[in-house]
Amino acid sequence: QWYSEIENLKQFAAQRPEYVWHHIANYFQFGQPVQLDIKKSSQGGRVIPNSIELESSTFSGQYFTEHPVSLSAVAEDGYVFSHWQIGAESLLEAQISLLLEADTLIQAVFTEAL
């Protein structure tokens, strides 16, 4: 009996984050949670989503559809920021703000400076 109660608690804890996201979205009217995946060139610069400097070349996180996401691309010495690639669309500004409508993959592209 005791072990089954522990399993119930584990199941509750595993399912809870999804419910919390939906409660927050409804209470604050943030819209629905969507997945944001960020990739960057393996070298050449770094990406900063919402003032959080990333340690790796990839990032995955949840954001809300009614809350803008700020992205900054910062080139390293010897490189320049080329563009953001979002599906078939390219954005040239190094700093952008987006309202996500669905799960989104964004790639930051850096090239060697001439």
Secondary structure, DSSP 8 states (H G I E B T S, - for coil): -HHHHHHHHHHHHHHHHHHHHHHHHHHHT---EEEEEEEE-SSSEEEEETT---SSSEEEEEEETTS-EEEEEEE-TTEEEEEEEETTEEE--SEEEE---S-EEEEEEEEE--
